[in-house]
């Protein structure tokens, strides 16, 4: 098990809420290998969101180390973290988080925009990604013209476009009806088969059980780490 | 603040900036009405800067042209009727003839005592009718010397001005002011024709050019036509024909005045000496005239005063414009702050997808600069059109100096940067996690 893509080493995160210090994560250690399909589960308040923010380089751990693709990102400055997010991570959110005034293809292009890719190249890649999630007919539509499932597929295309090391999904089916939810999960299965590294944060057991490995959190610590 | 923003811009590549500009246009276009209303403050600010400067510049240009036509190196002395109370004290002479004004002796005194004076130009002005058969013009007959045109910056349009020979021989020749030609000689050329003034005939030997200052506003000339109607004759001829006593008969009254000279113009050697010479002449005249039956006009001082007035005018207009630009800037900042709050979620998304703080700063700064820049362009257009309309409708002269649109446009751009920085910084300072959670 050499060269893990994600390596958490005794990661702690504390928040100062007025006079009270809240320990959201109390020493979490785990590794994720390339191509793994993992779900992180647990009851609310267990530290899932904190874990997601740290994994997504949106926040820095209070102590411990986080290596992403072999590089320690736990003490990087804001600009460097932005670059890491743009180049190595893909995000899929519960509420899709598409920019409403941009078209489908423009939304997919956003991560490339901040990578300074040539315009034509980004446009081509965005088209390819849209086709991959089955939205080649909807390129010039605005997000509000699409169904929830379609919007989430746009978000997945956006998460794929920069060829990230890890795709992070936060309750990706939380806002969807069961049919579209199943479709999205099928899409994730396909991505896994294509060798993508996927991390799903969810409290929905049916979603979590599709992953090949489940990490359960409780009170800021790993309760169990099960492979199937 | 500015150095920070420069480093921000420098950290952003050209293509990224180009895209940011395109994105800025797009998101402003999305809220067309809001953008337009936000711009209006800047539009009116810029427009008022240019329009006010143009109108002010035009007004002062006219004033300065008029003063310049008097000659900036000249000092003009004019005979004026002394005030009533001084006339009463003079009643002891028991004379019906009112004697006042500048005398030939004054010229001699000025020539003899004041250094730095080159030429002294005397003139007599007499109100008379000039006739060409049955055509009549109420005009001012000016008896003067051959160097009058040179000193007054006027030129002869056709024919010639009279010479020393005409002076010495007291010949009956005259030069017409351009303004009276159409009334007296509507069809034929006046040169060589005769004009009757009083009981005497004068041969027309020349016509003056329309003076630049007067040519600009025909309406003014029409309003008080008589003022601009000049007929020049040699001074000696005037002296011979009219003597020193002028009689004026009006219904029921008879008035006689004894005036030797109506006006003298003193030309000073150098521009620097004008003020001192004017002082010296003033002292000299005060010593020799018991009554204040003269006035001293120093065109240079008028010019300076006009320039001072213009400066104050510009300061006042400038501050009004600055205030309106300030208000416009605050309007932009207000809208941008609202826009930042409204787009918190978008900021969070962009940050999560790789945007650095400076990318967010640039995105919002570009929007404000586009707003104020577009406002500036609209303002410049309006500011160029308004003076044009004013000069067409009100007959006022307006001058748009070439730098005023640039100045106004630059200021509006600066307003955009200055008032855009705070909202942009606020957008960039947001924590991406918080921003993503924002509803």
Interface residues (C-beta under 8 A of the other chain):
Chain A: X53 X56 X58 X59 X78 X79 X82 X83 X85 X86 X87 X91 X93 X97 X98 X99 X101 X110 X111 X113 X114 X115 X116 X118 X119 X158 X162
Chain B: X13 X15 X16 X19 X26 X27 X30 X345 X346 X348 X349 X350 X351 X352 X353 X354 X355 X356 X357 X358 X359 X432 X433 X436
